[in-house]
Amino acid sequence: MRGVIAKSVYTLSCILLAVSLIGLRRASNDIAHSSLVLPGGVPVVVWEPSPPQPFGQSPSFDPPAPVVVLCHGFSADNAMTSSLARRIAKAGYAVIALDFRGHGENRNPLGPTADGLGLKQDIDAALLYARTQPRFDGQRVALVGHSMGAYAVLGHAQSDPGIGAVVAISGVRELAGPFAPPNALFIWASGDPDRTRKRARELAAKLAGKEQLVEDKTYGEIERGSGVRMSEVPGTDHITILYSAEAARRIVDWIATALGPGHGTPETPGPDPRFLWSGLGMLAALVLAFGAPRALAQVAPRIGLPRVERPLVNLALVAIALASAVLLLSGFDGAAVRGPWSFIPLAAGRDLFGFLALAGALLLALGARSGAVRADGLGDLRTWLCAGLLFGLVYLVLGTLYGPFWDIFPAPHRLGWCLGATLLMLPYFGASEWLLRGTRRTGLWLPAAGKALTLFAVAGGALAGLLPFVILLGIVPIAGFFVFFELVALRLARWVPNPWLAALFQAAFTGVSFASIFPWEG
């Protein structure tokens, strides 16, 4: 009876997944958009206030549509801003969402300091396109940027007098150019770091010529380009503000006030229809991922789970390895030099990969010395093939469903480092599985405790300045990965007790996803 129920659940999950993928595709194609690469190798997605057009055709607007150039933040891409881009486009404005150099599909390396010079060139390419297309009104252009993108658009607006409005989302930049940013909206999340919110308030007040400003009140004169407003969006954080309908409404209202009405009948920003299909599909995918290890049981080598006789001692070894890695890294100033991980061409990623690789090597050495970590199964080709198959299927499905939020599929020039990052992560996950993945109840709480210690060490390292602070903003996604890993690893422990198979899956998922999103420095 239980077998019948399980088969029914998995069958329904397959159907739900298929329906969700179809629904997601249709929801993604409810407005005209196209992808292209601008001169200088800048990939963009152009969203236009029009129904979808036949392949190869672009809509026309009479009068031409005003334009918004949309810039993402550090370690993001134009997929992450797609929800906001769609909402702005549906309000009547053409949106050019770009991939900054070092991000997404952009093969140009990010500069060592991510200064405005390189980012400015990418914005220039988008503006040149906007100002040379007959269907766009190049005289009515707004710049919108999130986090690092806010830094970039504020800098660009201080050197380009042709900009009509600027929206800085959860980011600021000091005033140093010949022009003041025109009609500037500073908008941030209630969950943004205190430093970000404070600096935005101070810069808005400075630009308005006041000691302090009242939120959601316009200062200056929009007609003269001196308008300033600041706004805090409740119930959001540094990332989710990009998906907030309320944030989009405030941004669209400001753009409309500064640039004038867009094309056609504007649509009030509402829920993104892709989110429902993405959520349903992820639910179905998690159920199927839960059952996948059972399917592998027929072909994967079964090594057996180690006996963890002293769980607290093993957990202490994890703590020692993590603390030692932190202390060893404390001798390097990551803001000044790349340190021992200079060979990794990924900004911020080199620090995270290096930290976990170092902790993993120490943990592997400690475990091997005590005899708790063995190579059993690692030399069996079936272990690698089964781990690769499980990873490939799960990553393909989840990556597709995650598309509305973030593109975690690697660009071609990153593939080599996806493999390299996987190998760097393998000692950490391998040693953790051997030391912590015991039988019975020990296998439930001990690995989770080890991952919690790792999160604490990463967060502590970022707060102490030993790891890039930006990593702290990714703690929630990393924690989500770890929870997902535990669900899959527990099922593997039951059906395919092979510590290295579970470690390979986790290392590949972490390595590929992070190597896909951290900025490329070439």
Secondary structure, DSSP 8 states (H G I E B T S, - for coil): -HHHHHHHHHHHHHHHHHHHHHHHHHHHTSS-EEEEEETTTEEEEEE-SS----TT-----SS-EEEEEEE--TT--TTTTHHHHHHHHHTT-EEEEE--TTSTT--S---TT--HHHHHHHHHHHHHHHHH-TTEEEEEEEEEEETHHHHHHHHHHTT-TT--EEEEES------SSS--SSEEEEEETTS-HHHHHHHHHHHHHHHTSS---TT--BS-GGGT--EEEEEETT--TTGGGG-HHHHHHHHHHHHHHH---SSS-------HHHHHHHHHHHHHHHHHHHHHHHHTTTS--------S-HHHHHHHHHHHHHHHHHHHTTS-TTT--GGGTT--BTTHHHHHHHHHHHHHHHHHHHHHHT----TTTT-HHHHHHHHHHHHHHHHHHHHHTTTT---S--GGGHHHHHHHHHHHHHHHHHHHHHH--STTHHHHHHHHHHHHHHHHHHHHHHTTSS-GGGGGGHHHHHHHHHHHHHHHHHHHHHS--HHHHHHHHHHHHHHHHHHHS-B--
